[in-house]
């Protein structure tokens, strides 16, 4: 069962939708993040593609987006003398993601408050000037 966030007016929104909106994530990125958070283990792009039944290219795109947003971590695996592309393992640390979400929500609240104050002051000034 997905967690819901309840708004003051009683509406509830799935936590995945909130995270998607906050970070501009598509459904693919949210699904990858969900797997990494809920299962709590490291995955390669190949393994994630298999779990999600999608192409490796789709998974790599999602992983790169999540990395750029600071929501997951990547570890390079050293292979014994094998040549070719390196293998990376990906994970989402629940504590770090939780801390990042909390900090970003706090920034959002402060930004919203400041924008509202500025907007209300400007509207009040316009109303007084036209009176």
N, C-alpha and C positions, 0 to 999 in steps of 0.2 A: 504494500500500500504506500502510495506516494505521500510525502508530507505536504501539508497545505499551510499557507501563510494567510492569516485572517486580517482583513482591513477593518478600520474603525466602523465602516458602514455595514459590516457583516459579510461582505463578499470574501470568498476564499480563492486563492490562486495556488496552483501547484508550484512547489519550490523550483522545479526544473524550468518552468516558464519565467520565473523571476531571474534565475541565473542566466537564462538565454537572453532576456531583455537587458540585463545589466552589462553583459559582456559582448553583446551582438553575436551570439552563437546560434548556429543553425541546429536542426534536429540531430544531425550526424555528430556534431561536436558534443552536444549534450548527452547523447547515447554513449559515446566513448568515455566521457567524464564519469557518467553514472557507473559504467562497468568498473573503471579504475577505482572509484571511491567505494562502491558497494562490496567489491570482492577483496580489496585490500592487498593485492599482490601485483607483482611486476608482470607486464605483458610486452611481447614484441608486436610490431605492426602486423605481422603474419597471424599471430595468435588472435589479436583483436578482430582482424578481418574474418577469421574463421568463426569466432564467437558471434559476431554481429551479422554474419552472412552477407558481407558487402565486399567490394574490391579493396585490395591493399592500397590503391591510389586514393580512394575515399578516406580510408583510415589515416593515411599519411597526411592528407590535407587537414583532417580534424586534429591530429596530433600536433602539427605545426602551429595551428591556430591556438590550441590550448597552451602550448609552450610559450607562444608570444604573449599570451594574456597572464602568464605566471600561475596557471592553475594546475599544471602537472610538472613532473621532473623527468629528465632523461638521463640514462646511464649507458655509457659505451661499454660494450662487452668485448674483452680482448679474446680473440680466437687464437688457438695454438698454431702459429705460423701460416695460417690460411691467408691467401691474398684475396682481394676483392673489396666490396663495400663492407664497412663496419656494421655490426649488429647493435641495435639500441634496444634497451628495455625501458618501458615507461611505467610510471606509477603516480598516483595522486595521494599525497600525505593528508589524511583527514584533518589533522590539527592545523597544518599550514593553510589548507584551503579554507577551513573555518575561520582562521585568523584573517586571511585575506578578504573573505566575504564580509566579515564584521567591520574591518577597516574601511572597505570600499562603501559599505552601506552608511557608515558614519560620515564619510566624505560626501556622499550623495545627500544625506540629511542636511549637512552644513551648507552645501551648494544650493539646495532647494530653499532653505531658510533665507540665505543671502539674496537669492534671485527674487523671492517673494517680497522681501523688504524693499529691495530696489524698485520692483515693479509697482508696489503699492505706493511708495513715495512719489514716483513719477506720475502715476494716475492721480494722486491727490493734488499734485502741483498743477496738472492739466485742468482738473476740475476747478481749482481755485482761480486759475488764470482766465477761464472762460466765464466765471460767475460775475 
